[in-house]
Amino acid sequence: MLCTATVRRQRWPLKAPFRISRGVKTAAETVIVQLRRGEACGRGEGTPYPRYGESCDGVIAELAPALAAFEAGAPDESLLADLPPGAARNAIDCALWDLEARESGRSVAQMTGLRRPVSVVCAVTISLDTPQVMAAAARASAAAPLIKIKLDAEDPAERLRAVAEAAPHARFIVDPNESWTRSILDQLRPLLASLPIALIEQPLPADQDGALEGFDPPAPVCADESLHTAADLPGLRGRYQAVNIKLDKAGGLSEAMATLRAARAMGFGVMTGCMVASSLAIAPALHIAGASDFVDLDGPWWLAGDWPAGVRLDGGVIHAPAVGFWGEPG
């Protein structure tokens, strides 16, 4: 049977700048893998993340041996063997799941036992900016039940208060993206305790999160950059109460499922997160989202344009893509 594999980079301009503590982006750069075997075709998308030394060119080069092996007819399970967790492995793993669904006539939900929700509450992200701009963004999203607030070490209290006042009925995920210290966290504790905070996400740098030991959090502290795969979970005990599972960190849906099971077994709360990416990256993550406590999959909401049949975010609720978009026969 003829097997062909293609890989390409895709640039998705954003409708507004997306700022976090590490910098600002105006477009999402992703890598799309397409695997065709006979009449069936599977797709997957990975988002290279500079924080982990990734780039589109690097991911494409990393994928080359696996894609050549696919075209040579190598077993599907062998294609991931030499790929480390990251965007490259995510793209090909998700393409393989999609391909299997189309070949077998069974959905990924049926194969994994993980229901894909038709709709689910999803955090709406407020990008880091001046308190006034962040408050305006919060007012525009005030109907959303859950809002994520991007912060850094520069006067986070003022920004927190501005967003909280602008969206008085929402709960908040506070996300400093590794920019705080234990001292900042201690100083902010009274304010955090006074607000409806659902999660405090990765406040300290991943290599300094030992300082979280002994901290009495006013809300669960959630590991993001400190968690990639299930192997990282034992080291997070005593520091975090929840973990953020992202397919691009884990290296695909397969490892994300293993991380979900292990996290639950260890008593961690779970959030499903994403990079700024298209609906093709979000569709597989929805299977993890259906088994999570919190969902943060608003990446496509930032794009100026997305796949026509992709996910839809409305009023803080994300809706699944059209039937057959990813992971289903059709």
N, C-alpha and C positions, 0 to 999 in steps of 0.2 A: 504494500500500500504506500502510495506517495506521501511523504511527510515533508512539509516546508515550515520554516520558522522565519519570522521577520521581527526586527526591533527598530524602533524609531524614537526620537526625542520629540516631545510636544511642549510648546510654550503656551501657557494660558495666561493672558493679561488679566490683572485684577481690576475690579471696579473701584477700588480705593487702596491706598497703601496699607500694608499689614505690618505693624510694628510690634516687636517684642524687645526684651532687654538686650538681645544680642544684635539687633539691627532691624532693617526694614526691607521688605520686598514689594515689588510692583507687578511681578508675574510669578506664576508657579512653573517650574521646569520639571517635567516628568518623563519617564521612559515607558513606552508601551510595547509589550510583547504579544505577538500573535502566533499561535501554533495551529497549523492545519494538518489534519490527517484524514485523507480521503475527502469526504464531503463535510466533515465536522471541523469547526474552528473555535478555538478558545482564546480569550484575551485576558491580559492582566496589566496592571499599571503599578510602577514603583516610583517613589519620589525621593531622589537623592538628597541627603541632608548634610550640608557642610559641617555641622556640629560633629559629625562622625567621619569627616574626611571624604565624603562622597561627592561625586559630580556626575552629570549625565554621561560624559565621555568615559569616565571610570566605570560606571555601571554597565554601559554598553560593551566595553572591553571585557568586563568580568563575566558577562553573559555569553560571550562568543563560544567558548568550549561546550557549554551546556546546550546551546542551540544547534551547534554542529552535531552533537551526539543525538539530539532529537531527530534531526534530518537523516541520520544514519540508522535510525530505528532502535536506538538504545531504549531499555525499559524506562518508563516514566519515573519510577522510584529512584533510579540512579542519577537523574539529572540534577538533583539538589545536593548530592553528596559532597561536592567540593566547594559549594557556595556558603560563605559565612552568613549569619543573620544580617539583614539589611535590605536595601531597596531592590537589588538585583534578584535576590532569592525570592522576595515578595512578588515581583512581577511574574516570574516564571511559575512559582507555586500557584498563584491565582489563575494564571492561564491554564495550567494543568487541571485544576478543579473545574473550570468552565468547560474545558474540552471533554472531560469525563462526563459531565452532566449532559452534554449534547450527544455524546456517543452512546451513553447508556439509557437515555430517556428518563433518568432520575435526577431530581434537583439536588443541589448541594445540601439543602435543608434535609432532604430524605436520606442522603448518604451520611451526613454527620450527626443527625438527630438534633441539630441546633436550628430552632425555628427562626426564620427571618421575619421580624415584625412588619406588619403593613405600615404602621406608623408608631413613632415613639418620641417622647420628649427629648429634645436635643439642646445642649447648651448653645447659646449665641455669644460669639466672642466680641468683646470690646477691645479694640486694638489700643496699644499704649500711645498716649498723646497727652496734651495738656488736660488738666481737670475739666476745663470748660468743654473741650471737644469730646472728651470721654462721656461727660454728662449728656451732651446732645445725642451721642450715639446710643446711650442707655435709654433716653426718652423715646427714641425711635423704635427701640426693642422692648419697651417697658411691659408689653403684654406677654413676653416670653417668661415661662416659669423658672428658667434656669439661665443665668448669665455668667459667662467667664470673663474675668477682669484681668487683662495683661498689665503687669506692673514691673517696675525695676526698683533700685535702691533710692531713687530720687523722690523724696516726699511721697511715699506710698499712701500715707494716711489721708492726705488731701484728696488724692485720686479715688481712694476707696469711699470716702464720705460723699464725694461728688456723684459717683455712680449709684451709691445706695439711695441717696436722696432723689435721684432722677428715676429710679425704678423701685418704688417702695414695696411692690408686691412680689418681687422676684427673690429667689435664692441665688447665692453666688458661689462660683469656684474662683478662688484667688490664685493666680498663676504668675509668680515672679520669674519663671524660667531660670532658676539657679542663681539669681542675682542678689539674694539676701544673705545675711549672716545670722548666727544665732542671736547676736545682740539686737539686730533689727526685729527678729521674730519675737524676742522677749518684750521689746518696747511696744510692739503692735498687739500683743496678746489681749490687753483689755478692750481695744477697739474691735478686734476680730471676734471676741466673745460677745460683744454687744450687737453684732450684725448677724443676719441669717446666712451664715457661711456653711455651705455643704461640704466643701473640700478646700484644703490648702495644698496646692500642687507644687511639688519640687521646689521648696523655698531656698534650699542651700545647694551649692554645687555638688554634683554626684560624688566627687572624691572627698567631700567634706561632710557627708551626711551622718557621720558618726557623732557629730555634735547634736543630733536630734535625740540621742539617748538621754533619757531623764527629762525631756521636755514634756510638759503637761498640755496637750493641744486643746484649744477650745473647739476644734472641729477636726475630723480625721485628716491626717497628713498623707498625701498621695504621691507615690514614687512615679516619676515619668522618666527623666534621663537616667535614673538609677536602675531602671528595669528594662531589660531587652527580652530575655527569654526566661523560661522556667528555672534555669540554673541559677539565676540571680536572686530568686525569692528567699532562700534561707538567710542570706546576708541582710535582708531588709527587716527581719523581725526585731522588734524593740525600737525601731526607728520610724516605721510607717504603719499606718492602719489600712491603707488602700493602695492599689497599683493601677497605672494607666497602661492598658495593653494597646499597642499600635502595631499593625501588620508590618509597617516599614521597619520598625525596630526588631520585631520578632523574626522577620524573614518569611512572612506569608501566613495564610490562614491555618496551615497545618500546625506550626509552632504556636500561633496565637491560641488555638484550641488547647494545646498541651499546657500552656501557661495559665489559661483560664481554669482548667481542672485543678492544677497544682495550687493556684492562688486560693481557690475555694477550700481546698483541703487544709490549707494552712490558716484559714480564717481571715484572709484579707478581703476587704471590699474591692470591687472591680469597677473601673471606668473603661470604656472603649473610646480611644482617641484616634486622631489622624493628623497627617500633614495637610498643608493647603494643596489640594489636589482635586481631580475631577470625580464625577460619579463612578467611574470605572474603578477607582480605588476604594470608594465608600461601599459599593454593593457587597463585596466579600465581608467587610467589617461589620455589616449589619447582622451577620450571623452571630458574632460575638456580642454585639449590642443587645440582642434579645435576651441574653443571659447575664447582663450587667446591671449594676446599681445606677450608674450614671453613663450618659452618652454624650460624646463631644465629637460629632462628625459633621461639623458645619463647613468643612473645607471648601466644597463647591459653592457655597453661598457667597464666598469672596470673589468668585470668578466672574469676569465680564460675560463669558459664554461657556456653556457646558454641553454635554451630550444631550440631544433633544429628548431622549427617552429616559434620562437619568433621574436621580433623586430630586425631591423638592422639599425645601424648608420654608415653612409658613407658620408664623406666630410661635416660634420656638418648638415646633414639631417637625420631625423629618419623616417624609413619606418615601416608601420603597420605590425603586425604579419600575418601569413597565415590565410586564411579563416577558421573559426571554431576553432581557437586557444582559444579564450575567448569571451564570450558575443554574440555569434552567433550560430544559429542552425548548426549542422554539426557534 
